[in-house]
Amino acid sequence: MLKIAIIGCGKIADAHAFSIQRIDNCRIVGVLDSEELMAKQLYERFPIDAYYTDLNVMLESASPNVVHITTPPQSHFPLAQRCLEYGCHVYVEKPFTLNLNEAIQLINLAKERGLKIIVGHDDQFSPVARRLRRLIKEGFLGGPPIHMESYYGYEMKGAYANALIGDKNHWVRKLPGQLLQNIISHGLARIAEYLQTDKVNVIVHGFTSPVLKNLGESEIIDELRVIISEENRITAYFTFSSQMRPDLHLFRIFGPKNGLILDEDNQTLIKLRGQRFVSYTEKFLPPIIFAKQYLGNFLHNLRSFVARDFHMKSGMKYLIESFYESIHDDSPLPISYDEILKVTSIMDSIFEQIRIKKQT
């Protein structure tokens, strides 16, 4: 029986608690928040043993095997470091850390202590993402990827966006990458998983949209375009936009023979045939093939829904369960340390280039 604790009892903690309670052989022994009311409300709504406001007290009293950190990114490093030092495995919500140096320190500490640490890139384990990974592993692309495109849309509306725009002291503004740092790792993780080397070139163009400028906002970058390339190997484009409609969460990957399109929002996976049809059949057969694939995606999703296995955060449940299995069996992590470091390194490069541009 794994004993689990959660640090940070905001909105995302609900998704963690819901996922954990659906996994066998684990129990939430404690939740922690600096605001007692936040810790208490989570404790009262889920089967949780106790709630706390002091980390050391929780670690000593509850003795968790695994700690989930769901706090703002500024606190990820010190909290994860303390939990690792105590002897706990750690699941850290995205973004993993504020910078590459912190990420390296945490991973090295986990290795030294014989523990495991992971980042919450749960979109990578949604049902459609797992189908894409399986096809690539089976060789559908015909070899290593040649080019990738990742789109991550975000709507600047609702309570979170209003608070961010209206509060000049909002915690997101204090991140090195501000709004981008709190969001883009999901989209970048799509690309990082299939990069072949540790060294990549990153070219960045980021700007504040006219919409935000008209609201009097000049600091927050809400439009980002990135070119990522390995020397004589894979290239990739990453697009983050708060204004583009539809607000896509889309991934395209192309190999030497075929390609794939993953649509996270619609949970669809489309196979792209690399070889063209002859003459005018190219104008008639592909629409039929695509229609058949979309129907297949519909039926696949419907079967999952009927089987009650189509939850909005099913990727999180799968990732958490896989993480726990890797602890129990001492098997490979579902997200490698190499991938975590690649994402963090690319983010560092993006934010550094934006910082330099702002100064010029």
Secondary structure by P-SEA (a helix, b strand, c coil): cbbbbbccccaaaaaaaaaaaacccccccbbbbccaaaaaaaaaacccccccccaaaaaaaccccbbbbcccccaaaaaaaaaaaabbbbbbcccccccaaaaaaaaaaaaaacccccccccccccaaaaaaaaaaaaccccccccbbbbbbbbbcccaaaaaaaacccccccccccccccccaaaaaaaaaacccccbbbbbbbbbbcaaaaaacccccccbbbbbbbccccccbbbbbbcccccccbbbbbbccccbbbbbcccbbbbbbbcccccccccccaaaaaaaaaaaaaaaaaaaaaaacccccaaaaaaaaaaaaaaaaacccccccaaaaaaaaaaaaaaaaaaaaaaac
